[in-house]
Amino acid sequence: MNQPFNKDKVVVITGGAKKIGRATAKKLADQGFNILIHTGGKSIDEAKKTVAIVKEYGVQSDFIDGDLADIKTIDKIKSAAEKLGTPSVLINNAGLRIHDDFEKITYEDWKRVMTVNVDASFLCTQALIGHMTKQKWGRVINIGGLSAHIGAKERAHVVTSKAALIGLTKAISMEFLERGVTCNCVVPGFIEDFDSKEKALKGHWLRHPQTPNLVLNRFGNPDEVAEVIANLCKKEADYINGQTLHVNGGSYTP
């Protein structure tokens, strides 16, 4: 395992109980970061499992649950992160994906998606970035969505929210570059949502309104996305800033 460059540095991962969140937590724990996992509440058991796995790397870890649409949850995240050490990396991974015909999307659903996918990313960043600027080093990584780049039917609110994250990424990257904090957006492609070696659609992709374009004839896996995220959190990645990095095997080539 890699040795930590600062034993007090803390990574916060929203929506981090499983899949990409868990895979990222493991890789960053191996780099020596303490890990705080946030879950919206439906994956508390998975969050506990992730915390237990992370602690095997010899670092500290904890989790909190809470609705990101509630400002009190942001306060809970900040407080819990400070108890673990110095918040140094924020991974805005939480996302809400629902679908409906454009004409049937309610304003309540529109606002809910925007609140979880965009507002929470802004608020979490605002709450934690002061710790990063004080130590003149930090990382904010927003997890985007491929639909923001290729479009998707029945997901106008999701597509719009993920596109907004790109703008937020650019704004943060420019405002804080002279204070040692970088901000990038990692966009997963068609990532497996099931524990199986079969190629048949399962899990999340059964509910998706579009059939994945698998140019490599396979789904990606969470570890492949986590590897990119973890590399961005290294000191050597200081020169990568304001970028949108796609992890999709070539299914989309901007």
Backbone hydrogen bonds, N-H to C=O, Kabsch-Sander energy under -0.5 kcal/mol:
donor,donor_aa,acceptor,acceptor_aa,energy
2,N,30,D,-0.8
5,F,31,Q,-0.5
9,K,6,N,-1.8
10,V,86,T,-2.5
11,V,34,N,-3.1
12,V,89,V,-2.7
13,I,11,V,-0.5
13,I,36,L,-2.5
14,T,12,V,-0.5
14,T,91,I,-2.1
16,G,13,I,-0.9
16,G,38,H,-2.1
21,G,18,K,-1.5
22,R,18,K,-0.6
23,A,19,K,-2.6
24,T,20,I,-2.4
25,A,21,G,-2.3
26,K,22,R,-2.2
27,K,23,A,-1.7
28,L,24,T,-2.4
29,A,25,A,-2.2
30,D,26,K,-1.8
31,Q,27,K,-0.6
32,G,29,A,-1.4
33,F,28,L,-2.2
34,N,9,K,-2.7
35,I,60,Q,-2.3
36,L,11,V,-3.1
37,I,35,I,-0.5
37,I,62,D,-2.6
38,H,13,I,-2.5
39,T,64,I,-2.0
44,I,41,G,-0.6
47,A,43,S,-2.4
48,K,44,I,-2.3
49,K,45,D,-1.8
50,T,46,E,-2.4
51,V,47,A,-2.4
52,A,48,K,-2.1
53,I,49,K,-2.4
54,V,50,T,-2.7
55,K,51,V,-2.2
56,E,52,A,-0.7
56,E,53,I,-0.9
57,Y,54,V,-2.1
58,G,55,K,-1.8
59,V,54,V,-0.7
62,D,35,I,-1.7
64,I,37,I,-2.2
66,G,39,T,-1.9
70,D,67,D,-2.1
71,I,69,A,-0.6
73,T,70,D,-1.8
74,I,70,D,-0.8
75,D,71,I,-1.5
76,K,72,K,-2.0
77,I,73,T,-2.3
78,K,74,I,-2.3
79,S,75,D,-2.4
80,A,76,K,-2.5
81,A,77,I,-2.3
82,E,78,K,-2.2
83,K,79,S,-1.4
84,L,80,A,-1.0
84,L,81,A,-0.6
85,G,81,A,-1.0
86,T,8,D,-3.4
88,S,10,V,-2.8
89,V,10,V,-1.9
90,L,139,R,-2.6
91,I,12,V,-3.1
92,N,90,L,-0.6
92,N,141,I,-2.1
93,N,91,I,-1.7
97,R,95,G,-0.5
98,I,96,L,-0.5
100,D,154,E,-2.2
104,K,101,D,-1.9
105,I,101,D,-0.9
105,I,102,F,-0.9
110,W,106,T,-2.4
111,K,107,Y,-2.7
112,R,108,E,-2.2
113,V,109,D,-2.5
114,M,110,W,-2.2
115,T,111,K,-2.5
116,V,112,R,-2.2
117,N,113,V,-2.7
118,V,114,M,-2.2
119,D,114,M,-2.4
120,A,115,T,-2.1
122,F,118,V,-2.3
123,L,119,D,-2.9
124,C,120,A,-2.9
125,T,121,S,-1.9
126,Q,122,F,-2.6
127,A,123,L,-2.0
128,L,124,C,-1.6
129,I,125,T,-2.5
131,H,128,L,-1.2
132,M,128,L,-0.9
133,T,129,I,-2.4
134,K,130,G,-1.8
135,Q,131,H,-1.2
136,K,132,M,-0.5
137,W,132,M,-2.1
138,G,180,G,-1.6
139,R,88,S,-2.1
140,V,182,T,-2.2
141,I,90,L,-3.0
142,N,140,V,-0.5
142,N,184,N,-2.5
143,I,92,N,-2.2
144,G,142,N,-0.8
144,G,186,V,-2.2
146,L,188,P,-0.7
148,A,145,G,-1.5
149,H,146,L,-2.0
150,I,146,L,-1.7
151,G,147,S,-2.1
155,R,152,A,-0.9
159,V,155,R,-3.1
160,T,156,A,-2.2
161,S,157,H,-2.1
162,K,158,V,-2.4
163,A,159,V,-1.9
164,A,160,T,-2.0
165,L,161,S,-1.3
166,I,162,K,-0.8
166,I,163,A,-0.7
167,G,163,A,-1.2
168,L,164,A,-2.4
169,T,165,L,-2.4
170,K,166,I,-2.1
171,A,167,G,-2.3
172,I,168,L,-2.5
173,S,169,T,-2.4
174,M,170,K,-1.7
175,E,171,A,-2.0
176,F,172,I,-1.9
179,R,176,F,-1.5
180,G,177,L,-0.9
181,V,176,F,-1.8
182,T,138,G,-1.9
182,T,180,G,-0.5
184,N,140,V,-1.9
185,C,243,Q,-3.1
186,V,142,N,-2.4
187,V,185,C,-0.5
187,V,245,L,-3.2
189,G,247,V,-2.3
191,I,189,G,-1.3
192,E,220,G,-3.2
196,S,194,F,-1.0
205,W,202,K,-1.4
206,L,203,G,-1.5
207,R,203,G,-0.7
207,R,204,H,-1.1
208,H,204,H,-0.7
214,L,212,P,-1.0
215,V,213,N,-1.2
217,N,214,L,-1.6
220,G,190,F,-3.0
224,E,221,N,-1.3
225,V,221,N,-1.0
226,A,222,P,-2.7
227,E,223,D,-2.0
228,V,224,E,-0.8
229,I,225,V,-1.9
230,A,226,A,-3.0
231,N,227,E,-1.9
232,L,228,V,-1.7
233,C,229,I,-0.8
233,C,230,A,-0.7
234,K,231,N,-1.4
237,A,234,K,-1.8
238,D,235,K,-1.5
240,I,237,A,-2.0
241,N,239,Y,-0.7
242,G,183,C,-2.6
245,L,185,C,-3.1
245,L,243,Q,-0.6
246,H,244,T,-0.6
247,V,187,V,-2.7
251,S,248,N,-1.4
